[in-house]
Amino acid sequence: MSEITFVAPVKGSEEERFIFITMASDFSRIIHTSDAMTEETLRATLRKAGMPEHDIDQKVEAARAV
């Protein structure tokens, strides 16, 4: 079963922070939720996991639009 990763902003944080949420592709369960992190740390974490830079950019932009 493949996974889907979402990036979400942490509302109410003094400094801009994000989390990422990994879900089963059928949305039946949450596999992982990260701790809150800066954009720089988030990007480094997602790069290390093998996510292409273009995908990271899109996820961060989508999170900011929420």
PDB file of N, CA, C and O in Angstrom:
ATOM      1  N   MET A   1       0.856  -1.178   0.000  1.00  0.00           N
ATOM      2  CA  MET A   1       0.000   0.000   0.000  1.00  0.00           C
ATOM      3  C   MET A   1       0.900   1.239   0.000  1.00  0.00           C
ATOM      4  O   MET A   1       1.835   1.326   0.796  1.00  0.00           O
ATOM      5  N   SER A   2       0.626   2.174  -0.870  1.00  0.00           N
ATOM      6  CA  SER A   2       1.434   3.385  -0.918  1.00  0.00           C
ATOM      7  C   SER A   2       0.935   4.393   0.116  1.00  0.00           C
ATOM      8  O   SER A   2      -0.096   4.202   0.761  1.00  0.00           O
ATOM      9  N   GLU A   3       1.700   5.463   0.245  1.00  0.00           N
ATOM     10  CA  GLU A   3       1.408   6.476   1.254  1.00  0.00           C
ATOM     11  C   GLU A   3       1.259   7.845   0.604  1.00  0.00           C
ATOM     12  O   GLU A   3       1.778   8.086  -0.486  1.00  0.00           O
ATOM     13  N   ILE A   4       0.553   8.728   1.276  1.00  0.00           N
ATOM     14  CA  ILE A   4       0.360  10.103   0.829  1.00  0.00           C
ATOM     15  C   ILE A   4       0.844  11.012   1.950  1.00  0.00           C
ATOM     16  O   ILE A   4       0.515  10.802   3.117  1.00  0.00           O
ATOM     17  N   THR A   5       1.630  12.029   1.585  1.00  0.00           N
ATOM     18  CA  THR A   5       2.149  12.956   2.586  1.00  0.00           C
ATOM     19  C   THR A   5       1.534  14.329   2.385  1.00  0.00           C
ATOM     20  O   THR A   5       1.497  14.850   1.270  1.00  0.00           O
ATOM     21  N   PHE A   6       1.056  14.904   3.469  1.00  0.00           N
ATOM     22  CA  PHE A   6       0.499  16.253   3.482  1.00  0.00           C
ATOM     23  C   PHE A   6       1.364  17.125   4.379  1.00  0.00           C
ATOM     24  O   PHE A   6       1.939  16.639   5.353  1.00  0.00           O
ATOM     25  N   VAL A   7       1.459  18.408   4.055  1.00  0.00           N
ATOM     26  CA  VAL A   7       2.133  19.375   4.915  1.00  0.00           C
ATOM     27  C   VAL A   7       1.060  20.335   5.419  1.00  0.00           C
ATOM     28  O   VAL A   7       0.209  20.787   4.653  1.00  0.00           O
ATOM     29  N   ALA A   8       1.108  20.638   6.696  1.00  0.00           N
ATOM     30  CA  ALA A   8       0.115  21.533   7.303  1.00  0.00           C
ATOM     31  C   ALA A   8       0.822  22.587   8.153  1.00  0.00           C
ATOM     32  O   ALA A   8       1.854  22.310   8.765  1.00  0.00           O
ATOM     33  N   PRO A   9       0.261  23.796   8.186  1.00  0.00           N
ATOM     34  CA  PRO A   9       0.839  24.817   9.059  1.00  0.00           C
ATOM     35  C   PRO A   9       0.427  24.559  10.502  1.00  0.00           C
ATOM     36  O   PRO A   9      -0.624  23.973  10.762  1.00  0.00           O
ATOM     37  N   VAL A  10       1.259  24.997  11.432  1.00  0.00           N
ATOM     38  CA  VAL A  10       0.913  24.917  12.846  1.00  0.00           C
ATOM     39  C   VAL A  10       0.305  26.268  13.205  1.00  0.00           C
ATOM     40  O   VAL A  10       1.005  27.279  13.277  1.00  0.00           O
ATOM     41  N   LYS A  11      -0.976  26.270  13.424  1.00  0.00           N
ATOM     42  CA  LYS A  11      -1.693  27.512  13.742  1.00  0.00           C
ATOM     43  C   LYS A  11      -1.339  27.995  15.140  1.00  0.00           C
ATOM     44  O   LYS A  11      -1.198  27.196  16.066  1.00  0.00           O
ATOM     45  N   GLY A  12      -1.199  29.299  15.283  1.00  0.00           N
ATOM     46  CA  GLY A  12      -0.966  29.902  16.582  1.00  0.00           C
ATOM     47  C   GLY A  12       0.480  29.885  17.047  1.00  0.00           C
ATOM     48  O   GLY A  12       0.780  30.363  18.140  1.00  0.00           O
ATOM     49  N   SER A  13       1.382  29.342  16.235  1.00  0.00           N
ATOM     50  CA  SER A  13       2.785  29.350  16.646  1.00  0.00           C
ATOM     51  C   SER A  13       3.378  30.730  16.373  1.00  0.00           C
ATOM     52  O   SER A  13       3.041  31.386  15.387  1.00  0.00           O
ATOM     53  N   GLU A  14       4.259  31.150  17.261  1.00  0.00           N
ATOM     54  CA  GLU A  14       4.859  32.480  17.143  1.00  0.00           C
ATOM     55  C   GLU A  14       5.671  32.596  15.857  1.00  0.00           C
ATOM     56  O   GLU A  14       5.531  33.563  15.108  1.00  0.00           O
ATOM     57  N   GLU A  15       6.511  31.611  15.613  1.00  0.00           N
ATOM     58  CA  GLU A  15       7.303  31.544  14.389  1.00  0.00           C
ATOM     59  C   GLU A  15       6.598  30.556  13.458  1.00  0.00           C
ATOM     60  O   GLU A  15       5.990  29.597  13.933  1.00  0.00           O
ATOM     61  N   GLU A  16       6.668  30.771  12.147  1.00  0.00           N
ATOM     62  CA  GLU A  16       6.021  29.873  11.202  1.00  0.00           C
ATOM     63  C   GLU A  16       6.584  28.455  11.360  1.00  0.00           C
ATOM     64  O   GLU A  16       7.792  28.238  11.275  1.00  0.00           O
ATOM     65  N   ARG A  17       5.691  27.507  11.588  1.00  0.00           N
ATOM     66  CA  ARG A  17       6.050  26.097  11.762  1.00  0.00           C
ATOM     67  C   ARG A  17       5.116  25.229  10.925  1.00  0.00           C
ATOM     68  O   ARG A  17       3.987  25.608  10.615  1.00  0.00           O
ATOM     69  N   PHE A  18       5.624  24.059  10.574  1.00  0.00           N
ATOM     70  CA  PHE A  18       4.865  23.098   9.777  1.00  0.00           C
ATOM     71  C   PHE A  18       4.985  21.711  10.381  1.00  0.00           C
ATOM     72  O   PHE A  18       5.933  21.418  11.110  1.00  0.00           O
ATOM     73  N   ILE A  19       4.019  20.862  10.071  1.00  0.00           N
ATOM     74  CA  ILE A  19       4.106  19.432  10.354  1.00  0.00           C
ATOM     75  C   ILE A  19       3.834  18.698   9.050  1.00  0.00           C
ATOM     76  O   ILE A  19       3.251  19.260   8.123  1.00  0.00           O
ATOM     77  N   PHE A  20       4.253  17.460   8.982  1.00  0.00           N
ATOM     78  CA  PHE A  20       3.822  16.639   7.857  1.00  0.00           C
ATOM     79  C   PHE A  20       3.108  15.418   8.396  1.00  0.00           C
ATOM     80  O   PHE A  20       3.431  14.890   9.460  1.00  0.00           O
ATOM     81  N   ILE A  21       2.136  14.995   7.631  1.00  0.00           N
ATOM     82  CA  ILE A  21       1.279  13.881   8.009  1.00  0.00           C
ATOM     83  C   ILE A  21       1.352  12.864   6.880  1.00  0.00           C
ATOM     84  O   ILE A  21       1.121  13.200   5.718  1.00  0.00           O
ATOM     85  N   THR A  22       1.670  11.632   7.219  1.00  0.00           N
ATOM     86  CA  THR A  22       1.708  10.570   6.230  1.00  0.00           C
ATOM     87  C   THR A  22       0.522   9.658   6.487  1.00  0.00           C
ATOM     88  O   THR A  22       0.323   9.155   7.592  1.00  0.00           O
ATOM     89  N   MET A  23      -0.266   9.457   5.426  1.00  0.00           N
ATOM     90  CA  MET A  23      -1.471   8.622   5.530  1.00  0.00           C
ATOM     91  C   MET A  23      -1.401   7.472   4.533  1.00  0.00           C
ATOM     92  O   MET A  23      -0.705   7.547   3.520  1.00  0.00           O
ATOM     93  N   ALA A  24      -2.134   6.409   4.842  1.00  0.00           N
ATOM     94  CA  ALA A  24      -2.303   5.316   3.889  1.00  0.00           C
ATOM     95  C   ALA A  24      -3.018   5.873   2.663  1.00  0.00           C
ATOM     96  O   ALA A  24      -3.853   6.769   2.785  1.00  0.00           O
ATOM     97  N   SER A  25      -2.701   5.354   1.498  1.00  0.00           N
ATOM     98  CA  SER A  25      -3.264   5.893   0.256  1.00  0.00           C
ATOM     99  C   SER A  25      -4.781   5.805   0.193  1.00  0.00           C
ATOM    100  O   SER A  25      -5.408   6.544  -0.566  1.00  0.00           O
ATOM    101  N   ASP A  26      -5.380   4.918   0.975  1.00  0.00           N
ATOM    102  CA  ASP A  26      -6.839   4.826   0.999  1.00  0.00           C
ATOM    103  C   ASP A  26      -7.443   5.671   2.133  1.00  0.00           C
ATOM    104  O   ASP A  26      -8.641   5.599   2.406  1.00  0.00           O
ATOM    105  N   PHE A  27      -6.582   6.478   2.790  1.00  0.00           N
ATOM    106  CA  PHE A  27      -6.984   7.362   3.888  1.00  0.00           C
ATOM    107  C   PHE A  27      -7.575   6.614   5.085  1.00  0.00           C
ATOM    108  O   PHE A  27      -8.300   7.199   5.890  1.00  0.00           O
ATOM    109  N   SER A  28      -7.265   5.330   5.199  1.00  0.00           N
ATOM    110  CA  SER A  28      -7.821   4.531   6.284  1.00  0.00           C
ATOM    111  C   SER A  28      -7.108   4.749   7.617  1.00  0.00           C
ATOM    112  O   SER A  28      -7.661   4.460   8.678  1.00  0.00           O
ATOM    113  N   ARG A  29      -5.861   5.268   7.555  1.00  0.00           N
ATOM    114  CA  ARG A  29      -5.141   5.479   8.810  1.00  0.00           C
ATOM    115  C   ARG A  29      -4.007   6.471   8.620  1.00  0.00           C
ATOM    116  O   ARG A  29      -3.479   6.647   7.522  1.00  0.00           O
ATOM    117  N   ILE A  30      -3.653   7.108   9.715  1.00  0.00           N
ATOM    118  CA  ILE A  30      -2.487   7.981   9.743  1.00  0.00           C
ATOM    119  C   ILE A  30      -1.295   7.105  10.109  1.00  0.00           C
ATOM    120  O   ILE A  30      -1.327   6.383  11.105  1.00  0.00           O
ATOM    121  N   ILE A  31      -0.261   7.173   9.308  1.00  0.00           N
ATOM    122  CA  ILE A  31       0.930   6.370   9.532  1.00  0.00           C
ATOM    123  C   ILE A  31       1.932   7.124  10.401  1.00  0.00           C
ATOM    124  O   ILE A  31       2.574   6.537  11.272  1.00  0.00           O
ATOM    125  N   HIS A  32       2.060   8.421  10.161  1.00  0.00           N
ATOM    126  CA  HIS A  32       3.051   9.213  10.897  1.00  0.00           C
ATOM    127  C   HIS A  32       2.621  10.677  10.930  1.00  0.00           C
ATOM    128  O   HIS A  32       2.065  11.194   9.961  1.00  0.00           O
ATOM    129  N   THR A  33       2.884  11.333  12.047  1.00  0.00           N
ATOM    130  CA  THR A  33       2.732  12.788  12.167  1.00  0.00           C
ATOM    131  C   THR A  33       4.028  13.300  12.774  1.00  0.00           C
ATOM    132  O   THR A  33       4.476  12.802  13.807  1.00  0.00           O
ATOM    133  N   SER A  34       4.626  14.288  12.136  1.00  0.00           N
ATOM    134  CA  SER A  34       5.899  14.817  12.622  1.00  0.00           C
ATOM    135  C   SER A  34       5.684  15.809  13.757  1.00  0.00           C
ATOM    136  O   SER A  34       4.562  16.235  14.031  1.00  0.00           O
ATOM    137  N   ASP A  35       6.774  16.160  14.401  1.00  0.00           N
ATOM    138  CA  ASP A  35       6.769  17.280  15.332  1.00  0.00           C
ATOM    139  C   ASP A  35       6.736  18.564  14.510  1.00  0.00           C
ATOM    140  O   ASP A  35       7.020  18.539  13.312  1.00  0.00           O
ATOM    141  N   ALA A  36       6.395  19.679  15.138  1.00  0.00           N
ATOM    142  CA  ALA A  36       6.418  20.977  14.466  1.00  0.00           C
ATOM    143  C   ALA A  36       7.859  21.345  14.139  1.00  0.00           C
ATOM    144  O   ALA A  36       8.763  21.126  14.947  1.00  0.00           O
ATOM    145  N   MET A  37       8.069  21.907  12.946  1.00  0.00           N
ATOM    146  CA  MET A  37       9.416  22.274  12.531  1.00  0.00           C
ATOM    147  C   MET A  37       9.395  23.499  11.632  1.00  0.00           C
ATOM    148  O   MET A  37       8.368  23.845  11.048  1.00  0.00           O
ATOM    149  N   THR A  38      10.540  24.141  11.534  1.00  0.00           N
ATOM    150  CA  THR A  38      10.669  25.287  10.642  1.00  0.00           C
ATOM    151  C   THR A  38      10.602  24.792   9.202  1.00  0.00           C
ATOM    152  O   THR A  38      10.727  23.596   8.936  1.00  0.00           O
ATOM    153  N   GLU A  39      10.407  25.720   8.288  1.00  0.00           N
ATOM    154  CA  GLU A  39      10.375  25.345   6.875  1.00  0.00           C
ATOM    155  C   GLU A  39      11.691  24.703   6.458  1.00  0.00           C
ATOM    156  O   GLU A  39      11.693  23.716   5.722  1.00  0.00           O
ATOM    157  N   GLU A  40      12.795  25.247   6.916  1.00  0.00           N
ATOM    158  CA  GLU A  40      14.117  24.711   6.556  1.00  0.00           C
ATOM    159  C   GLU A  40      14.261  23.260   7.003  1.00  0.00           C
ATOM    160  O   GLU A  40      14.724  22.414   6.238  1.00  0.00           O
ATOM    161  N   THR A  41      13.868  22.976   8.231  1.00  0.00           N
ATOM    162  CA  THR A  41      13.960  21.614   8.751  1.00  0.00           C
ATOM    163  C   THR A  41      12.980  20.693   8.034  1.00  0.00           C
ATOM    164  O   THR A  41      13.317  19.551   7.721  1.00  0.00           O
ATOM    165  N   LEU A  42      11.781  21.178   7.776  1.00  0.00           N
ATOM    166  CA  LEU A  42      10.786  20.396   7.037  1.00  0.00           C
ATOM    167  C   LEU A  42      11.324  20.006   5.664  1.00  0.00           C
ATOM    168  O   LEU A  42      11.259  18.842   5.269  1.00  0.00           O
ATOM    169  N   ARG A  43      11.854  20.990   4.945  1.00  0.00           N
ATOM    170  CA  ARG A  43      12.388  20.717   3.603  1.00  0.00           C
ATOM    171  C   ARG A  43      13.529  19.697   3.663  1.00  0.00           C
ATOM    172  O   ARG A  43      13.585  18.785   2.837  1.00  0.00           O
ATOM    173  N   ALA A  44      14.425  19.841   4.620  1.00  0.00           N
ATOM    174  CA  ALA A  44      15.546  18.902   4.752  1.00  0.00           C
ATOM    175  C   ALA A  44      15.039  17.490   5.051  1.00  0.00           C
ATOM    176  O   ALA A  44      15.558  16.514   4.510  1.00  0.00           O
ATOM    177  N   THR A  45      14.043  17.386   5.897  1.00  0.00           N
ATOM    178  CA  THR A  45      13.471  16.087   6.257  1.00  0.00           C
ATOM    179  C   THR A  45      12.817  15.423   5.050  1.00  0.00           C
ATOM    180  O   THR A  45      13.014  14.232   4.810  1.00  0.00           O
ATOM    181  N   LEU A  46      12.044  16.190   4.296  1.00  0.00           N
ATOM    182  CA  LEU A  46      11.366  15.622   3.128  1.00  0.00           C
ATOM    183  C   LEU A  46      12.361  15.271   2.017  1.00  0.00           C
ATOM    184  O   LEU A  46      12.174  14.277   1.315  1.00  0.00           O
ATOM    185  N   ARG A  47      13.416  16.079   1.851  1.00  0.00           N
ATOM    186  CA  ARG A  47      14.466  15.745   0.871  1.00  0.00           C
ATOM    187  C   ARG A  47      15.131  14.424   1.251  1.00  0.00           C
ATOM    188  O   ARG A  47      15.350  13.555   0.407  1.00  0.00           O
ATOM    189  N   LYS A  48      15.445  14.294   2.535  1.00  0.00           N
ATOM    190  CA  LYS A  48      16.106  13.073   3.013  1.00  0.00           C
ATOM    191  C   LYS A  48      15.228  11.848   2.765  1.00  0.00           C
ATOM    192  O   LYS A  48      15.734  10.753   2.522  1.00  0.00           O
ATOM    193  N   ALA A  49      13.915  12.041   2.828  1.00  0.00           N
ATOM    194  CA  ALA A  49      12.968  10.946   2.576  1.00  0.00           C
ATOM    195  C   ALA A  49      12.804  10.665   1.084  1.00  0.00           C
ATOM    196  O   ALA A  49      12.104   9.728   0.699  1.00  0.00           O
ATOM    197  N   GLY A  50      13.461  11.488   0.232  1.00  0.00           N
ATOM    198  CA  GLY A  50      13.424  11.238  -1.203  1.00  0.00           C
ATOM    199  C   GLY A  50      12.379  12.022  -1.981  1.00  0.00           C
ATOM    200  O   GLY A  50      12.165  11.744  -3.161  1.00  0.00           O
ATOM    201  N   MET A  51      11.728  12.985  -1.360  1.00  0.00           N
ATOM    202  CA  MET A  51      10.713  13.755  -2.055  1.00  0.00           C
ATOM    203  C   MET A  51      11.386  14.781  -2.978  1.00  0.00           C
ATOM    204  O   MET A  51      12.292  15.492  -2.543  1.00  0.00           O
ATOM    205  N   PRO A  52      10.961  14.866  -4.233  1.00  0.00           N
ATOM    206  CA  PRO A  52      11.527  15.847  -5.161  1.00  0.00           C
ATOM    207  C   PRO A  52      11.245  17.291  -4.712  1.00  0.00           C
ATOM    208  O   PRO A  52      10.205  17.575  -4.117  1.00  0.00           O
ATOM    209  N   GLU A  53      12.173  18.179  -5.001  1.00  0.00           N
ATOM    210  CA  GLU A  53      12.066  19.580  -4.592  1.00  0.00           C
ATOM    211  C   GLU A  53      10.764  20.227  -5.085  1.00  0.00           C
ATOM    212  O   GLU A  53      10.136  20.995  -4.356  1.00  0.00           O
ATOM    213  N   HIS A  54      10.368  19.917  -6.306  1.00  0.00           N
ATOM    214  CA  HIS A  54       9.131  20.480  -6.856  1.00  0.00           C
ATOM    215  C   HIS A  54       7.922  20.079  -6.000  1.00  0.00           C
ATOM    216  O   HIS A  54       7.044  20.903  -5.741  1.00  0.00           O
ATOM    217  N   ASP A  55       7.878  18.840  -5.572  1.00  0.00           N
ATOM    218  CA  ASP A  55       6.773  18.366  -4.729  1.00  0.00           C
ATOM    219  C   ASP A  55       6.791  19.056  -3.363  1.00  0.00           C
ATOM    220  O   ASP A  55       5.745  19.414  -2.823  1.00  0.00           O
ATOM    221  N   ILE A  56       7.989  19.234  -2.817  1.00  0.00           N
ATOM    222  CA  ILE A  56       8.111  19.929  -1.533  1.00  0.00           C
ATOM    223  C   ILE A  56       7.595  21.354  -1.660  1.00  0.00           C
ATOM    224  O   ILE A  56       6.842  21.825  -0.808  1.00  0.00           O
ATOM    225  N   ASP A  57       8.002  22.046  -2.736  1.00  0.00           N
ATOM    226  CA  ASP A  57       7.528  23.417  -2.974  1.00  0.00           C
ATOM    227  C   ASP A  57       6.009  23.469  -3.014  1.00  0.00           C
ATOM    228  O   ASP A  57       5.401  24.338  -2.389  1.00  0.00           O
ATOM    229  N   GLN A  58       5.394  22.549  -3.743  1.00  0.00           N
ATOM    230  CA  GLN A  58       3.939  22.525  -3.861  1.00  0.00           C
ATOM    231  C   GLN A  58       3.271  22.275  -2.521  1.00  0.00           C
ATOM    232  O   GLN A  58       2.258  22.905  -2.218  1.00  0.00           O
ATOM    233  N   LYS A  59       3.804  21.382  -1.720  1.00  0.00           N
ATOM    234  CA  LYS A  59       3.198  21.072  -0.425  1.00  0.00           C
ATOM    235  C   LYS A  59       3.305  22.246   0.542  1.00  0.00           C
ATOM    236  O   LYS A  59       2.364  22.523   1.285  1.00  0.00           O
ATOM    237  N   VAL A  60       4.447  22.940   0.539  1.00  0.00           N
ATOM    238  CA  VAL A  60       4.614  24.102   1.411  1.00  0.00           C
ATOM    239  C   VAL A  60       3.661  25.229   0.968  1.00  0.00           C
ATOM    240  O   VAL A  60       3.013  25.859   1.804  1.00  0.00           O
ATOM    241  N   GLU A  61       3.582  25.473  -0.332  1.00  0.00           N
ATOM    242  CA  GLU A  61       2.677  26.500  -0.845  1.00  0.00           C
ATOM    243  C   GLU A  61       1.218  26.182  -0.489  1.00  0.00           C
ATOM    244  O   GLU A  61       0.463  27.072  -0.097  1.00  0.00           O
ATOM    245  N   ALA A  62       0.830  24.917  -0.627  1.00  0.00           N
ATOM    246  CA  ALA A  62      -0.542  24.510  -0.305  1.00  0.00           C
ATOM    247  C   ALA A  62      -0.814  24.702   1.199  1.00  0.00           C
ATOM    248  O   ALA A  62      -1.903  25.127   1.584  1.00  0.00           O
ATOM    249  N   ALA A  63       0.167  24.392   2.030  1.00  0.00           N
ATOM    250  CA  ALA A  63      -0.005  24.557   3.474  1.00  0.00           C
ATOM    251  C   ALA A  63      -0.181  26.033   3.821  1.00  0.00           C
ATOM    252  O   ALA A  63      -0.999  26.377   4.675  1.00  0.00           O
ATOM    253  N   ARG A  64       0.567  26.887   3.177  1.00  0.00           N
ATOM    254  CA  ARG A  64       0.445  28.319   3.450  1.00  0.00           C
ATOM    255  C   ARG A  64      -0.906  28.869   2.983  1.00  0.00           C
ATOM    256  O   ARG A  64      -1.381  29.870   3.519  1.00  0.00           O
ATOM    257  N   ALA A  65      -1.512  28.241   2.017  1.00  0.00           N
ATOM    258  CA  ALA A  65      -2.798  28.721   1.480  1.00  0.00           C
ATOM    259  C   ALA A  65      -3.973  28.337   2.370  1.00  0.00           C
ATOM    260  O   ALA A  65      -5.087  28.823   2.178  1.00  0.00           O
ATOM    261  N   VAL A  66      -3.725  27.468   3.342  1.00  0.00           N
ATOM    262  CA  VAL A  66      -4.810  26.999   4.236  1.00  0.00           C
ATOM    263  C   VAL A  66      -5.248  28.112   5.156  1.00  0.00           C
ATOM    264  O   VAL A  66      -6.144  27.918   5.977  1.00  0.00           O
TER     265      VAL A  66
END
